[in-house]
Amino acid sequence: MQTTWIKVAGITAIAALLMFIARFLLGGPEDTWRCVNGSWVRHGNPASTPPVTPCGYIP
């Protein structure tokens, strides 16, 4: 019975670690500027000012 709880706790810990990796390491930046319908929109709380290049500009 005790080994069952240890297995469940281990599986839960591994699942939590995988969710952490997926969210924070693979999820991309949260505090940035995004181009939406031709204008720069804040996403999160970016420390920088909006980009000076036109939105949708491809060099």
HUWOMO-V708633 format. One record per pair of residues at least 24 apart in sequence whose C-alpha atoms are under 10 Angstrom apart, sorted by the first residue. I is the first residue (numbers start at 1). J is the second residue. Records with the same first field share a line. If there is no record, write none. Layout:
I = J + J
This chain:
none
